[in-house]
Amino acid sequence: MNDELSMRAKRSSLALEIQGGPNSNHGNRKRHHVRPEKPNKASLLGWNIVFGVAAMSIIFVFVIMYFGKHRSGSLGSNVDMPAELPAASAAPEPLGEMETLRIVREALANRDPERVAGYFAPSSFGDPMDVIRTLDGIKARDGRVMGMSWLGGNFSNNRHIEELVVNFGEKEATANRLAQLYPQADGKWRIDFASFARTASPPWPEILSGERLSARVRVFVYRENYYNRDFADDSRWQCYALVSPDVDEILYGYVLRSSRQEKALERILALEQEFHRATLDVEVHTASSPHQFEISSVLSENWFIGDSPVDEEP
């Protein structure tokens, strides 16, 4: 708008100069008694052409400047376009099958701590040596990599992700893990290590020891009807089965009915997926079974954690 007003002001000023403004000599003619010379028609026509061309040139320049500025902004000029969208919200180019396979294959084969952050999202692990030790433990327990199956792209926890199933075994595949990759702030796609490792904190043996503590677990969630001890009142509690590939027994989680935790879990169960993953914060009740937990927070609708807990969503 300021550019448009400036253009109009300059056009008005130009018109005054052409027609004769307050500072022109037309007002002094009578004082000096000078009879103006009768202009030559050809000369007058020439000057009119000159002034007309000059006026149109100036107007044309300002029109180009005005629309050029707004056009460059609308087309994504580096000067005017703010870089305010986080990488997680932008729609990145799909990674594709071959590139996803390459990243996961190299990440699982790597044993150099300095290269770990190039393959795994830094927010998903602490010490790079822990990543190396965990990968060695997975190989000792599950066997070598027998093959990989690309599942394609998905959208979860407000992130664009690529998913790949990694099959482990010796003579045949007997175990598998899910590798989930998403773009980082630098534009590179990396694997969420905690999701791939199915990290529980503290480890499952300590969680199942029966001591009163809090824990963070990655599990599959299903509705269940198992009520006893601290959770005997089914009018107060809603029960869910919590299934972990790293625990032989079925576990049970409870939330207060109509709580934000129940609403979050019900949203997860409403997703059109064969398996419903969730990352949960749980608390052990000493008066209950070691396999029964109160779910204190629903952190994620997947095994990688997003920007905020899903039970904080409306």
Secondary structure, DSSP 8 states (H G I E B T S, - for coil): -HHHHHHHHHHHHHHHHHH--TTSGGGGHHHHT-------HHHHHHHHHHHHHHHHHHHHHHHHHHHHHHHHHHTT-TTT----S-TTTS------HHHHHHHHHHHHH---GGGHHHHB-GGG-S-HHHHHHHHHHHHHHH-EEEEEEEEEEEEETTEEEEEEEEEEESSSEEEEEEEEEEE-TTS-EEE-HHHHHT--BS-HHHHTT----EEEEEEEEEE-----GGG--TTTEEEEEEE-TT-SS-EEEEEETTSHHHHHHHHHHTSS-SS-EEEEEEEE-TTS-TTEEEEEEEEESSSS--SS-GGG--
